[in-house]
Amino acid sequence: MSAAINQNDALKNHLLATLPAAEFVRVKSKLEAVSFKLGDILYESGDKMNYAYFPTTAIVSMLYVMENGATAEIGVVGNDGLIGASLFMGGDSTTSRAIVQSAGEVHRMRSKDFKFEFSLGGVFQKVLLRYTQALMTQISQTAVCNRLHSVEQQLCRWILLSHDRLDSDKLVMTHDLISNMLGVRREGVTLAAQKLAKKKLIKNVRGTITVLDRQGLEEAVCECYNVVNIEYNRLLGRGISRTFG
């Protein structure tokens, strides 16, 4: 559902917030605010991408979908970035699915306008290229994490990544959806969540995970979480994490 653009709302996206005032005003004029529900799909693998998306309060997961329907998350994007890098990388489609992991608002721009703004150069182009490099680090680190670390560590990483991109300590997400994101069995997610709850790091009730001990989660998570934050900070001058950067 569309809504009138509010300048302060658009500034909730970290990439848009880095733009100089004049450049932001120009870019803002081409943005449209749209609200999405949990589970809404922005695009499927192979679809033509008609928009680029700058999340403000929503979180979007990029999933790789196998021929048998199995999925695994390769990246997560919230108010730290954008969905649509393929548009300025030479393609109008991608091999991943973009699905809303946490309901909220995004600011979208038509692909034609997005490509034009990118072609102008300036801070907009520079920021998008640097963000894409940071996103590549996240995707690479996710692949390593899924291969080498325990489901409990992966769940800690996933919770922290989501928590960083929300203003709330509550994450609305069922174990079924988390298992699809992580590419593991639902039973494994349930067991890992029970272990974290027993340590009083989270509260896990009826499809809602509440972060109780942020510092404890950071101590329990694998190195992958901090690697991504450090790279984001290096490239974009600020950390994603609420405590790092």
LUMDREN-961837 format. One record per residue: residue number from 1; residue in one letter; x, y, z of N, C-alpha, C in turn. Coordinates in steps of 0.02 Angstrom, whole numbers, plus 50000, padded with zeros to 5 digits. Layout:
N
- NUM	A	X	Y	Z	X	Y	Z	X	Y	Z
...
//
This chain:
245
- 1	M	50042	49941	50000	50000	50000	50000	50044	50062	50000
- 2	S	50033	50107	49955	50074	50167	49949	50054	50220	49999
- 3	A	50102	50264	50014	50088	50319	50060	50130	50378	50039
- 4	A	50109	50438	50061	50146	50498	50044	50216	50495	50075
- 5	I	50266	50517	50036	50334	50516	50060	50344	50568	50115
- 6	N	50376	50545	50169	50395	50590	50223	50471	50591	50224
- 7	Q	50501	50650	50221	50574	50655	50217	50608	50620	50275
- 8	N	50583	50629	50335	50614	50598	50393	50610	50522	50389
- 9	D	50555	50495	50362	50549	50422	50354	50602	50396	50306
- 10	A	50612	50429	50250	50663	50407	50202	50733	50409	50232
- 11	L	50744	50455	50277	50810	50462	50309	50824	50405	50359
- 12	K	50774	50364	50373	50785	50306	50416	50828	50254	50381
- 13	N	50830	50258	50314	50875	50214	50277	50945	50244	50279
- 14	H	50993	50205	50303	51061	50231	50313	51094	50255	50250
- 15	L	51082	50222	50194	51113	50243	50130	51086	50310	50108
- 16	L	51020	50318	50111	50990	50382	50092	51012	50438	50139
- 17	A	51022	50420	50202	51041	50471	50252	51111	50498	50241
- 18	T	51153	50462	50203	51222	50485	50191	51226	50536	50134
- 19	L	51172	50544	50096	51174	50588	50038	51175	50662	50059
- 20	P	51213	50703	50022	51210	50775	50033	51138	50800	50023
- 21	A	51121	50855	50055	51052	50880	50055	51022	50886	49985
- 22	A	51059	50918	49939	51032	50930	49872	51020	50863	49835
- 23	E	51067	50817	49844	51061	50752	49810	51004	50712	49840
- 24	F	50997	50716	49906	50942	50680	49938	50874	50705	49915
- 25	V	50866	50770	49909	50803	50799	49886	50786	50774	49816
- 26	R	50836	50771	49772	50824	50747	49704	50804	50673	49704
- 27	V	50841	50633	49741	50826	50562	49745	50758	50550	49778
- 28	K	50744	50586	49831	50681	50578	49868	50620	50589	49824
- 29	S	50627	50635	49775	50570	50651	49732	50549	50591	49689
- 30	K	50593	50542	49684	50578	50483	49642	50562	50421	49684
- 31	L	50555	50430	49749	50540	50375	49794	50466	50370	49809
- 32	E	50444	50310	49822	50374	50297	49841	50375	50252	49903
- 33	A	50339	50271	49955	50335	50231	50016	50284	50175	50007
- 34	V	50304	50114	50024	50261	50056	50018	50267	50013	50080
- 35	S	50212	49989	50106	50211	49945	50165	50204	49873	50143
- 36	F	50240	49828	50176	50236	49757	50160	50224	49717	50223
- 37	K	50189	49660	50214	50175	49615	50269	50228	49560	50272
- 38	L	50233	49527	50329	50277	49470	50336	50261	49418	50283
- 39	G	50311	49395	50247	50301	49344	50196	50288	49370	50126
- 40	D	50277	49436	50119	50267	49464	50052	50331	49455	50011
- 41	I	50323	49441	49947	50380	49430	49902	50389	49490	49857
- 42	L	50448	49520	49859	50463	49578	49816	50477	49555	49745
- 43	Y	50512	49500	49738	50522	49469	49672	50546	49398	49681
- 44	E	50533	49357	49630	50556	49288	49629	50619	49283	49586
- 45	S	50654	49228	49593	50714	49215	49553	50696	49218	49479
- 46	G	50734	49258	49442	50724	49263	49370	50675	49317	49350
- 47	D	50638	49345	49398	50590	49399	49381	50627	49462	49358
- 48	K	50595	49499	49313	50621	49565	49296	50611	49611	49355
- 49	M	50662	49647	49373	50659	49691	49431	50635	49760	49409
- 50	N	50575	49778	49428	50546	49842	49407	50562	49898	49456
- 51	Y	50586	49880	49516	50601	49929	49567	50665	49912	49604
- 52	A	50696	49964	49632	50747	49956	49683	50714	49975	49749
- 53	Y	50732	49942	49804	50698	49952	49868	50748	49974	49921
- 54	F	50730	50026	49957	50769	50050	50014	50727	50040	50077
- 55	P	50738	49985	50114	50698	49973	50175	50711	50027	50228
- 56	T	50659	50044	50264	50665	50089	50321	50647	50053	50386
- 57	T	50588	50022	50388	50568	49984	50447	50559	49909	50432
- 58	A	50555	49890	50369	50549	49820	50350	50619	49788	50346
- 59	I	50620	49722	50351	50681	49683	50339	50666	49633	50284
- 60	V	50711	49629	50235	50702	49585	50177	50757	49534	50175
- 61	S	50739	49471	50165	50788	49417	50158	50795	49399	50084
- 62	M	50857	49387	50064	50871	49361	49998	50883	49286	50004
- 63	L	50840	49247	49971	50843	49175	49976	50863	49144	49910
- 64	Y	50905	49092	49913	50918	49052	49854	50871	48993	49855
- 65	V	50837	48980	49800	50787	48927	49797	50812	48872	49751
- 66	M	50815	48811	49778	50838	48753	49739	50780	48726	49697
- 67	E	50796	48681	49650	50745	48652	49607	50691	48614	49646
- 68	N	50711	48584	49703	50662	48546	49742	50623	48589	49791
- 69	G	50634	48655	49788	50598	48701	49831	50633	48720	49895
- 70	A	50688	48685	49911	50726	48701	49972	50756	48771	49965
- 71	T	50760	48807	50022	50785	48875	50021	50839	48885	50073
- 72	A	50880	48936	50063	50929	48957	50112	50942	49031	50103
- 73	E	50946	49067	50159	50958	49138	50156	51031	49152	50138
- 74	I	51041	49198	50091	51109	49217	50072	51125	49288	50095
- 75	G	51074	49326	50114	51087	49393	50138	51024	49423	50168
- 76	V	51033	49472	50211	50976	49507	50242	50988	49582	50236
- 77	V	50934	49618	50218	50939	49690	50207	50884	49725	50246
- 78	G	50905	49775	50284	50856	49816	50320	50871	49889	50307
- 79	N	50867	49930	50359	50878	50001	50349	50951	50018	50335
- 80	D	50994	49966	50333	51064	49975	50317	51078	49978	50242
- 81	G	51029	49959	50200	51047	49952	50129	50991	49955	50080
- 82	L	50999	49916	50026	50949	49916	49973	50943	49847	49942
- 83	I	50887	49836	49910	50876	49777	49868	50872	49802	49796
- 84	G	50915	49776	49753	50913	49797	49683	50980	49812	49653
- 85	A	51034	49789	49684	51101	49802	49657	51110	49775	49586
- 86	S	51073	49722	49569	51079	49694	49502	51065	49745	49448
- 87	L	51023	49794	49464	51003	49844	49414	51061	49886	49390
- 88	F	51110	49900	49433	51167	49939	49410	51229	49896	49399
- 89	M	51221	49829	49408	51276	49783	49396	51271	49751	49327
- 90	G	51222	49773	49287	51218	49750	49218	51162	49702	49204
- 91	G	51119	49688	49254	51064	49642	49243	50999	49669	49269
- 92	D	50943	49646	49241	50877	49668	49264	50843	49614	49305
- 93	S	50878	49560	49320	50849	49506	49360	50904	49477	49404
- 94	T	50885	49432	49449	50933	49401	49494	50912	49328	49505
- 95	T	50957	49288	49533	50943	49217	49544	50913	49204	49613
- 96	S	50901	49256	49652	50875	49246	49719	50803	49272	49725
- 97	R	50770	49251	49778	50703	49275	49796	50711	49327	49851
- 98	A	50673	49381	49847	50672	49432	49900	50606	49428	49936
- 99	I	50608	49410	50001	50547	49401	50039	50551	49442	50104
- 100	V	50494	49470	50124	50492	49512	50183	50497	49468	50246
- 101	Q	50549	49479	50284	50563	49441	50345	50530	49473	50405
- 102	S	50526	49540	50404	50493	49577	50457	50451	49632	50425
- 103	A	50387	49633	50440	50341	49681	50409	50361	49753	50423
- 104	G	50347	49796	50375	50364	49867	50384	50362	49904	50318
- 105	E	50398	49959	50316	50396	50004	50258	50462	50003	50221
- 106	V	50457	50009	50155	50516	50020	50112	50501	50081	50068
- 107	H	50554	50110	50042	50547	50164	49993	50575	50137	49928
- 108	R	50532	50134	49877	50553	50104	49815	50560	50156	49760
- 109	M	50602	50139	49711	50614	50184	49654	50610	50142	49590
- 110	R	50576	50167	49540	50570	50131	49477	50640	50118	49448
- 111	S	50648	50060	49417	50714	50040	49393	50744	50091	49345
- 112	K	50703	50121	49303	50727	50170	49255	50756	50230	49292
- 113	D	50721	50255	49342	50745	50312	49381	50807	50293	49421
- 114	F	50807	50233	49447	50864	50209	49487	50928	50207	49445
- 115	K	50923	50179	49385	50981	50176	49341	51005	50245	49322
- 116	F	50957	50291	49310	50976	50358	49291	51013	50393	49348
- 117	E	50987	50388	49409	51020	50419	49466	51090	50390	49476
- 118	F	51096	50325	49466	51162	50294	49473	51210	50320	49420
- 119	S	51185	50330	49359	51228	50352	49304	51254	50423	49314
- 120	L	51222	50462	49357	51244	50530	49370	51308	50533	49411
- 121	G	51326	50476	49442	51385	50475	49484	51370	50507	49551
- 122	G	51416	50545	49577	51405	50579	49640	51406	50531	49699
- 123	V	51382	50556	49755	51382	50516	49817	51336	50456	49812
- 124	F	51279	50463	49778	51232	50408	49770	51266	50347	49740
- 125	Q	51301	50357	49686	51336	50301	49653	51390	50272	49699
- 126	K	51429	50315	49730	51483	50293	49773	51457	50252	49832
- 127	V	51404	50275	49863	51376	50240	49920	51347	50172	49900
- 128	L	51314	50169	49842	51285	50105	49820	51339	50054	49804
- 129	L	51394	50076	49774	51449	50030	49758	51482	50004	49822
- 130	R	51492	50048	49870	51523	50027	49933	51476	49980	49971
- 131	Y	51411	49995	49970	51364	49951	50003	51364	49881	49970
- 132	T	51368	49880	49904	51368	49816	49869	51428	49774	49890
- 133	Q	51485	49805	49899	51544	49768	49923	51532	49741	49993
- 134	A	51501	49781	50037	51485	49758	50104	51435	49701	50102
- 135	L	51386	49704	50057	51337	49651	50050	51370	49587	50025
- 136	M	51418	49593	49980	51455	49534	49956	51492	49500	50014
- 137	T	51517	49540	50060	51550	49512	50119	51500	49473	50161
- 138	Q	51440	49503	50170	51388	49468	50209	51369	49402	50176
- 139	I	51360	49402	50110	51340	49342	50075	51394	49288	50081
- 140	S	51457	49308	50072	51512	49261	50077	51518	49233	50148
- 141	Q	51511	49276	50198	51517	49254	50267	51459	49209	50287
- 142	T	51400	49222	50259	51342	49179	50272	51355	49109	50246
- 143	A	51384	49103	50186	51399	49038	50158	51449	48999	50203
- 144	V	51499	49035	50228	51548	49003	50272	51515	48982	50337
- 145	C	51474	49026	50365	51441	49012	50429	51395	48951	50423
- 146	N	51356	48948	50369	51310	48892	50360	51347	48826	50353
- 147	R	51408	48828	50330	51448	48767	50319	51486	48746	50382
- 148	L	51510	48793	50421	51559	48777	50473	51533	48784	50545
- 149	H	51479	48821	50555	51458	48836	50623	51393	48801	50642
- 150	S	51382	48795	50707	51324	48758	50732	51260	48797	50719
- 151	V	51204	48762	50722	51139	48794	50713	51128	48847	50767
- 152	E	51151	48834	50827	51144	48883	50882	51182	48947	50865
- 153	Q	51242	48941	50839	51281	49000	50820	51248	49037	50761
- 154	Q	51222	48998	50713	51188	49028	50656	51126	49066	50679
- 155	L	51089	49037	50726	51029	49069	50751	51047	49134	50788
- 156	C	51101	49132	50827	51124	49193	50861	51140	49247	50809
- 157	R	51175	49228	50756	51192	49276	50704	51130	49305	50672
- 158	W	51082	49262	50657	51021	49283	50624	50981	49330	50669
- 159	I	50976	49314	50734	50940	49357	50781	50973	49425	50787
- 160	L	51040	49426	50792	51076	49489	50799	51070	49532	50736
- 161	L	51075	49500	50678	51067	49538	50615	50998	49570	50611
- 162	S	50948	49533	50632	50879	49559	50631	50870	49614	50683
- 163	H	50897	49602	50742	50891	49650	50797	50923	49716	50780
- 164	D	50979	49714	50744	51014	49775	50724	50970	49819	50680
- 165	R	50926	49788	50643	50887	49823	50592	50816	49840	50615
- 166	L	50802	49829	50678	50736	49844	50707	50743	49891	50767
- 167	D	50689	49927	50782	50688	49970	50841	50658	49934	50901
- 168	S	50642	49870	50891	50609	49831	50943	50653	49772	50963
- 169	D	50642	49746	51024	50676	49685	51047	50637	49623	51027
- 170	K	50579	49632	50996	50537	49575	50977	50543	49561	50902
- 171	L	50557	49498	50885	50562	49476	50816	50505	49428	50803
- 172	V	50459	49446	50759	50402	49404	50743	50422	49356	50688
- 173	M	50432	49293	50705	50455	49244	50656	50446	49174	50684
- 174	T	50414	49130	50646	50404	49061	50667	50467	49020	50654
- 175	H	50472	48963	50688	50529	48919	50679	50531	48891	50607
- 176	D	50472	48882	50577	50469	48858	50508	50504	48908	50461
- 177	L	50488	48972	50470	50517	49023	50428	50592	49030	50440
- 178	I	50612	49026	50503	50684	49030	50519	50721	48971	50488
- 179	S	50691	48912	50491	50724	48853	50461	50733	48862	50386
- 180	N	50683	48893	50353	50689	48907	50281	50745	48958	50268
- 181	M	50752	49007	50312	50804	49057	50305	50874	49026	50312
- 182	L	50882	48984	50364	50947	48956	50379	50962	48893	50337
- 183	G	50911	48865	50307	50922	48805	50268	50935	48744	50311
- 184	V	50904	48741	50370	50912	48685	50416	50844	48658	50436
- 185	R	50843	48600	50469	50780	48570	50489	50747	48611	50545
- 186	R	50681	48612	50545	50644	48650	50595	50662	48626	50665
- 187	E	50672	48560	50673	50689	48533	50739	50754	48561	50765
- 188	G	50801	48573	50719	50865	48602	50738	50857	48673	50764
- 189	V	50813	48712	50731	50800	48781	50753	50767	48781	50822
- 190	T	50718	48736	50831	50683	48731	50896	50731	48715	50952
- 191	L	50776	48667	50940	50824	48647	50991	50872	48704	51007
- 192	A	50895	48738	50955	50941	48795	50965	50907	48851	51003
- 193	A	50844	48866	50987	50807	48918	51021	50796	48900	51094
- 194	Q	50783	48836	51108	50774	48814	51177	50838	48823	51217
- 195	K	50896	48810	51187	50960	48819	51221	50972	48893	51238
- 196	L	50957	48937	51190	50966	49008	51202	50917	49034	51255
- 197	A	50857	49007	51255	50807	49027	51305	50828	49002	51374
- 198	K	50857	48942	51377	50879	48914	51442	50935	48957	51472
- 199	K	50976	48987	51427	51030	49031	51450	51004	49102	51464
- 200	K	50939	49111	51455	50905	49176	51466	50932	49231	51420
- 201	L	50951	49211	51359	50972	49259	51309	50912	49284	51269
- 202	I	50863	49240	51260	50802	49258	51224	50741	49229	51260
- 203	K	50683	49255	51242	50619	49225	51261	50586	49205	51196
- 204	N	50560	49144	51193	50534	49117	51131	50463	49092	51142
- 205	V	50414	49132	51121	50344	49114	51134	50301	49130	51072
- 206	R	50265	49080	51047	50214	49088	50996	50237	49130	50936
- 207	G	50291	49109	50905	50314	49141	50844	50347	49208	50855
- 208	T	50362	49224	50918	50396	49287	50933	50459	49274	50974
- 209	I	50515	49298	50950	50578	49293	50987	50593	49362	51017
- 210	T	50600	49365	51083	50617	49427	51117	50689	49425	51141
- 211	V	50728	49474	51122	50798	49477	51144	50799	49501	51216
- 212	L	50827	49459	51261	50832	49476	51332	50901	49500	51351
- 213	D	50952	49470	51320	51022	49485	51338	51063	49494	51275
- 214	R	51065	49555	51251	51101	49570	51189	51176	49553	51196
- 215	Q	51206	49572	51251	51277	49558	51260	51291	49483	51262
- 216	G	51246	49446	51293	51255	49374	51296	51252	49342	51227
- 217	L	51208	49367	51183	51204	49342	51115	51268	49357	51077
- 218	E	51296	49416	51087	51358	49435	51054	51416	49391	51076
- 219	E	51414	49370	51139	51466	49325	51165	51458	49254	51139
- 220	A	51396	49235	51124	51382	49167	51101	51388	49159	51025
- 221	V	51384	49215	50988	51384	49210	50915	51454	49196	50889
- 222	C	51457	49169	50828	51521	49155	50796	51551	49220	50769
- 223	E	51612	49215	50744	51649	49273	50719	51615	49306	50658
- 224	C	51573	49269	50623	51543	49293	50561	51505	49358	50570
- 225	Y	51470	49364	50626	51430	49423	50638	51472	49486	50640
- 226	N	51527	49484	50677	51569	49544	50684	51608	49559	50621
- 227	V	51627	49508	50583	51663	49519	50519	51622	49564	50473
- 228	V	51557	49549	50468	51512	49588	50425	51506	49660	50450
- 229	N	51499	49669	50515	51492	49736	50543	51555	49778	50532
- 230	I	51613	49748	50541	51676	49784	50532	51684	49807	50460
- 231	E	51666	49763	50413	51672	49782	50342	51622	49837	50323
- 232	Y	51562	49832	50350	51513	49885	50337	51539	49952	50364
- 233	N	51566	49950	50423	51593	50011	50454	51651	50039	50414
- 234	R	51694	49995	50389	51752	50017	50350	51731	50051	50285
- 235	L	51680	50023	50253	51660	50048	50187	51612	50107	50191
- 236	L	51571	50109	50242	51517	50159	50244	51522	50207	50304
- 237	G	51572	50197	50345	51585	50246	50398	51541	50242	50458
- 238	R	51503	50188	50465	51463	50178	50524	51448	50104	50532
- 239	G	51438	50081	50593	51423	50011	50604	51348	49998	50600
- 240	I	51330	49936	50585	51261	49916	50586	51240	49899	50658
- 241	S	51284	49864	50693	51268	49839	50759	51252	49895	50808
- 242	R	51211	49879	50857	51193	49928	50908	51252	49939	50957
- 243	T	51301	49894	50955	51356	49902	51002	51424	49907	50969
- 244	F	51430	49882	50907	51493	49886	50872	51493	49946	50826
- 245	G	51553	49970	50807	51558	50022	50756	51561	50092	50786
//
